[in-house]
Amino acid sequence: MKARISQMLQHINGPSRHQQDLQMKNTPATNSQQFDRLLREKDREIDRLRHALANTEARLQELIGTDVLTGLPNRHVFKEHFTHSLKRALRLGYSLSFMIVDIDHLRDINLRHGHEIGDSVLVEVAKILKSSVREIDMPARWGGEELVAVLHETDSDGAAAVAERVRRRVEMIELKDPRSGKAVSISASLAVASYPKHSSEPQSLLEAASEALIIAKEQGGNRVVVANV
């Protein structure tokens, strides 16, 4: 009887405050907010995991010593080789050159044609660089759109000739966008710095070549520039 009276009063007065709170917690809007919050938390967790994975892959590549995409030595191995090679050139008294190959507009190629085409461009340029230098030289993947090479017993004029040969061959790469079938325009800017003409220090040679590369880019790319003395 009491239960029946209680049900009648509840029907007349409406749900209690506690019941209203429970109903509010279970409304579709509240559930949606909770779901959105969980999604944001999961997205942040996925981003953290991706960042950790990228760092691990980079560290693994460094330990292996080889760039996975191009198959060339990576930056870590190259820097050690460059330092030792320059010391040897100083000791034995022969010329040595450092060359940078920077693929023009690679980011635009990635955006316009897709990252698979961008990766293919890097692979093709790496093949050209490797086949354009001698076995005693070392080509490598510096990072991003940049490849590099140490040219042993080569002065700045000789290195500029090698760079020009690479530039012409890069310009002849034939790749098509798989979606549109249109040819992808590919070119590269190259810069050269040499010992003893420009410096006897590894970092100074890197900086001299980097400054020359900036000039090549400012002049419109697709050219070879030798560092200033």
N, C-alpha and C positions, 0 to 999 in steps of 0.2 A: 504493500500500500504506500509506504514512504517512498519507495523507488518510483512509483507511478506519479506521485505528487511532485517529486523532484524533476521528473521528465517534463511535466506540465509547466512547472515554473521556468524551467530552462527554455521551453518553447516560447513562453510569453516574454521573458526577459532577454533572451538571446544567449549566446555562449558566454562563459565566464572569461575573465581577463586571461587566465592561464591558457584556456583553450584557444583564445584569440591569438595569443603569442605563438602557440604551436601551429595554428593555421597559417599565420604570417610567415613562419619559418619554412613552411612547405609550399608556398605559393610558387607558380612558375617563374615569376620575376626573380625571386630570391634564389631559386635553384639555378637559374641562368647565370646570375652573378657569381655564385660559387663555382659553377662550371668554368666560367671565363677566368676566374682567379687560378683555378687548377691548371688550365691551359697555359696561362702566362708563366706559372712556376715551372711547368714541364718544358716550355720553350727556353726559359733561362737555363735550365739544367742541360738541355740538348746543346745550347750554344757553348756552355762551359766544357762539355764533353768534346765537342768539335774542336774547340780551341786547344784542349789538352792533346787531342789526337794529332792535330796539325803540328804542334810542338814536338811530339814524339816522332812523327814521321820526318821532320826536319833534322832532329837529332840523329835518327837512324841513318838518314842519308849522309850526314856528316861523318858518322862512324864508318859507314860502308865506303865513303869516299867517291861515290858515283851519283850523278844526277839521274834520277829514275827516268825522266822523260826523254832526255837526249842521249843518255849513255855516256856523256862526257864526264871527266873529273869535276867535282864540285868546287865551290869557292874555297872551302877549308883546305883541301888538298892543293889547289892552285896557289894559294898564298904562300904555303910552305915551299912549294917548288920554285916559285918566283924569287923568294928571298934567297934560297940556296943557289939558284942559277945566277943571280946578280953577284953574289959573293964570289962565285967561281969566275965570272967574267972579269971582275975586278982583279982577282988573283992572276989570271992568265992573260989579261990584257986584250980581250976581244969585245966587239960590240954586242949589244943585246937590246932587243926591242919589245915593247909591250903594246898590244893592240886591243882595242875595244870594238866590238860589233854590236850596234844598237839597232834593233828592228824598228823601223819607222811605223808609228801609229798602230802598234800591236793591240793596244787597249781598244781602239776603234774597231779593229778587225774582230776582236772578241765580241764586242757589242753588236756589230752589224751582221757577222756571219756565224757567230757561235764559238764557244771555247774549243770545240774539237778542231775547227779550222785553225784557230790561233795556235793550238798545240802542234798541229801539222806544220805550220809555218816555222815554229821553233825547231822542230825535228829536221826539216829540210835545210834550214840555215846551218844547223849544227853539222849536218853531213857535208855541206859545202865547205865549211870552215875546216873540218877535219881533213878533207881531201885536198885542201889548198895549202896546207903546211907540211913540213917534212916530219919524219918519224922522230927526229931529235927535238922537235918543238912540242909545246903542250897547248892544245886548245882546251877550253873549259867552259862550263856554265857558271856565269857570275851571279845570276839571279834575275828574276823578272824577264825583261826583253833583251838582256845583255849577255853576250858571250865574249870571251877574252882569249888571248893567246900570248905565250912567250915565244919569241922568235930568236933562237940562238945564232950567234955569229952573224947578226943582221943589223945593219945600220938603219937610219931613219929613211933613207932613199929606198933601200931594199924592202923595208917593212911597208912603205907607202905603195910600192908596186904590188906586194902581196894583197894589201888591203883593197886596192883598186880591182884586182882580179876577183876577190870575194864579192865586192860590190856589184860588179857586172853579172856575176853568176846568180846572185840573189835576185837581181832584177828580172832574170829569165825564169824564175820558178813559176810553174804552171799549176795553180790550184783553182778549183771551182767551188762556189757555194752550192752545196747539195740541194738546197731548197729552190734557188732561182736559176741555177745553172750558169750564172755569170762568173767571169774570171775575177779572182781576188788580186787586187793590186798590191804588190809586195816590193819593198825596197829597204835599204839599210844605210845608216850613217856610221862611218868608221873613223877612229882616231888613233894616232900613233905617237908614242914617246919613246926615246931611246937613250941608252947609256953608250958613250959618255956625253953625248951632245946635250941632253936635257938635265940629267941628274945621275948621281950614283947611289941614291937612296930609293928603296922600293916605294915608300909612301909618296915621295916627291914625284916619281914617275907616274904613279897612279893618278895623282892630282893633276899633273901636266896633261895626261891623256884625257882626263875628265873635262878639263877646261877646253881642250881642243874639240871634244865631242859636243859641248855646249855650243861652240861656234858653228859646227856642222849643222846642228839642229836649227840654230837661229837663221842660218842661210837657206833653210828649206829642206834640209835632209838629203838623203840619197847622194852622198858625197864623201870624200876622204879628206881629212884635215890632219896635218902634222903639227904637233905642239910647237909653241913659240920657244925660242931659246931664252 
